[in-house]
Amino acid sequence: MPKVTEEHRLARRAQIVAAARTCVIEQGFHKTTMADVIQESGLSAGAVYSYFKSKEAIVAAIAEDALSAIDELFEKLLASAEPLSPLMALERTIAHVVTVAEAPGGDVTRVAVQAWAESLRNEEIHEVAKGKYCQLRDHFLDIVRRAQADGTVDPDVDPLHIAQVMFGMIPGFVLQRLLIGDVTPETYSAGLRALLRQ
Amino acid sequence: MPKVTEEHRLARRAQIVAAARTCVIEQGFHKTTMADVIQESGLSAGAVYSYFKSKEAIVAAIAEDALSAIDELFEKLLASAEPLSPLMALERTIAHVVTVAEAPGGDVTRVAVQAWAESLRNEEIHEVAKGKYCQLRDHFLDIVRRAQADGTVDPDVDPLHIAQVMFGMIPGFVLQRLLIGDVTPETYSAGLRALLRQ
């Protein structure tokens, strides 16, 4: 496929995903229809459907895009030469969440919260959310195994149980940021440093 | 007011709140209408409206009921004679969340997740959620101050920042329990013990 066509395809796809983000942030998942996304995107219905068959598929693409940069973040963490600690991984992840949330195109953590609610009654969205969160938690699992090897975490504890707690700190940060509004990477970092073994 | 009448009033109120829980769990917040709650409750529209003017008011009552037992939990924790640690408070809170979630009448944590999503676009629900979560976080703040006095937590760190992280561990437990399904108070406890200073 010629390069210009592939670029065009990716730009169109991004345009649809951005339109869907805007719609879900403004109206919630439930009220958003494919017609809304088509109108917001400025593309034809045929064009939009040629990329995505349903709003569930677009939400999967939003999740895919939002989490794509996080794979790189964890790769960098694992490549670090110094001993890796849970604190370090959590601080980097939370800073990253805020960077992604504040990026142009609407706060994607708002879409995530809509997806959590929708997951409880929509099997397709549930599968997307479960898959993405298992993938993210697996990153923490890699961190834990590395930290256990580095001696910063007790090697006798099941790494999955530690990864559950580490991953489990992220939604609470996101929710407090959106609903209460007084958490920042700095306040969380201070709290984490006081609570965690180092 | 004669006692029987007050009892009757409380029973009716509980009947409406239970009906709303069922509706929100089955249909989500958005699709649930007052007409649905009225039908589910088996009461007349006039009866339901004499207790609650809107579904937002019923959701506030669901939150009130779900969190009422938690005040008592924290009172007990603070009354304990032994030195209080963040670990102890978190373990008790998570065990309590599962007890409340598994109580008859439908898993109220599912209603909570719906309320998180609705909060982002409904100011009335936002105020309810913010108020309730600040109340819950204030309990953790009391725990942190006590733990700082007991010497189990660094007294030089802002207790609010520590309370943010402690409170922030609960939504991630709730979400993993609902979306992934492999966390229990026991797995979380093992993870917490490995991660937290004790």
Contacts between the chains, C-beta under 8 A, distances in Angstrom:
chain1	res1	chain2	res2	distance
A	25	B	120	7.9
A	26	B	121	7.6
A	27	B	121	7.3
A	28	B	30	6.4
A	28	B	117	6.6
A	28	B	118	7.6
A	28	B	120	7.6
A	28	B	121	5.5
A	29	B	117	7.5
A	30	B	28	6.4
A	30	B	30	4.5
A	30	B	31	6.9
A	31	B	30	7.0
A	86	B	195	5.8
A	110	B	120	5.4
A	113	B	116	5.3
A	113	B	117	5.3
A	113	B	120	6.0
A	114	B	117	5.1
A	114	B	120	7.3
A	116	B	113	5.3
A	116	B	116	6.8
A	116	B	117	6.7
A	116	B	175	6.1
A	116	B	179	7.2
A	117	B	28	6.6
A	117	B	29	7.5
A	117	B	113	5.3
A	117	B	114	5.1
A	117	B	116	6.7
A	117	B	117	3.5
A	117	B	118	7.6
A	118	B	28	7.6
A	118	B	117	7.6
A	119	B	178	7.7
A	119	B	179	5.7
A	120	B	25	7.9
A	120	B	28	7.6
A	120	B	110	5.4
A	120	B	113	6.0
A	120	B	114	7.3
A	120	B	178	6.4
A	121	B	26	7.6
A	121	B	27	7.3
A	121	B	28	5.5
A	126	B	179	6.8
A	129	B	179	5.5
A	130	B	179	5.3
A	130	B	180	5.9
A	133	B	175	7.7
A	133	B	176	7.5
A	133	B	179	6.1
A	133	B	180	6.2
A	134	B	180	6.4
A	137	B	176	7.9
A	137	B	180	7.6
A	153	B	194	6.0
A	153	B	195	7.5
A	154	B	194	4.9
A	157	B	190	5.7
A	157	B	191	7.3
A	157	B	193	7.3
A	157	B	194	4.1
A	158	B	187	7.5
A	158	B	190	6.3
A	160	B	182	7.9
A	160	B	187	7.4
A	161	B	187	4.5
A	161	B	188	7.1
A	161	B	190	4.2
A	161	B	191	4.0
A	161	B	194	7.4
A	162	B	190	7.7
A	162	B	191	4.5
A	162	B	194	5.0
A	162	B	195	6.2
A	163	B	191	7.5
A	164	B	176	6.2
A	164	B	182	7.7
A	164	B	183	5.2
A	164	B	187	5.9
A	164	B	188	6.3
A	164	B	191	5.4
A	165	B	169	7.0
A	165	B	188	6.0
A	165	B	191	3.5
A	165	B	192	5.6
A	165	B	195	5.8
A	166	B	191	7.6
A	166	B	195	7.2
A	167	B	172	6.6
A	167	B	176	7.2
A	168	B	169	5.8
A	168	B	172	2.9
A	168	B	173	5.4
A	168	B	175	7.7
A	168	B	176	5.9
A	168	B	183	7.6
A	168	B	188	7.4
A	169	B	165	7.0
A	169	B	168	5.8
A	169	B	169	5.9
A	169	B	172	5.9
A	170	B	172	6.3
A	171	B	171	4.5
A	171	B	172	4.4
A	171	B	175	5.1
A	172	B	165	8.0
A	172	B	167	6.6
A	172	B	168	2.8
A	172	B	169	5.9
A	172	B	170	6.3
A	172	B	171	4.4
A	172	B	172	5.4
A	173	B	168	5.4
A	175	B	116	6.1
A	175	B	133	7.7
A	175	B	168	7.7
A	175	B	171	5.1
A	176	B	133	7.5
A	176	B	137	7.9
A	176	B	164	6.2
A	176	B	167	7.2
A	176	B	168	5.9
A	178	B	119	7.7
A	178	B	120	6.4
A	179	B	116	7.2
A	179	B	119	5.7
A	179	B	126	6.8
A	179	B	129	5.5
A	179	B	130	5.3
A	179	B	133	6.1
A	180	B	130	5.9
A	180	B	133	6.2
A	180	B	134	6.3
A	180	B	137	7.6
A	182	B	160	7.9
A	182	B	164	7.7
A	183	B	164	5.2
A	183	B	168	7.6
A	187	B	158	7.5
A	187	B	160	7.4
A	187	B	161	4.5
A	187	B	164	5.9
A	188	B	161	7.1
A	188	B	164	6.3
A	188	B	165	6.0
A	188	B	168	7.4
A	190	B	157	5.7
A	190	B	158	6.3
A	190	B	161	4.2
A	190	B	162	7.7
A	191	B	157	7.2
A	191	B	161	4.0
A	191	B	162	4.5
A	191	B	163	7.5
A	191	B	164	5.4
A	191	B	165	3.5
A	191	B	166	7.6
A	192	B	165	5.6
A	193	B	157	7.3
A	194	B	153	6.0
A	194	B	154	4.8
A	194	B	157	4.1
A	194	B	161	7.4
A	194	B	162	5.0
A	195	B	86	5.8
A	195	B	153	7.5
A	195	B	162	6.2
A	195	B	165	5.8
A	195	B	166	7.2
A	195	B	196	5.7
A	195	B	197	6.6
A	196	B	195	5.7
A	196	B	196	6.4
A	196	B	197	6.8
A	197	B	195	6.5
A	197	B	196	6.7
A	197	B	197	5.3
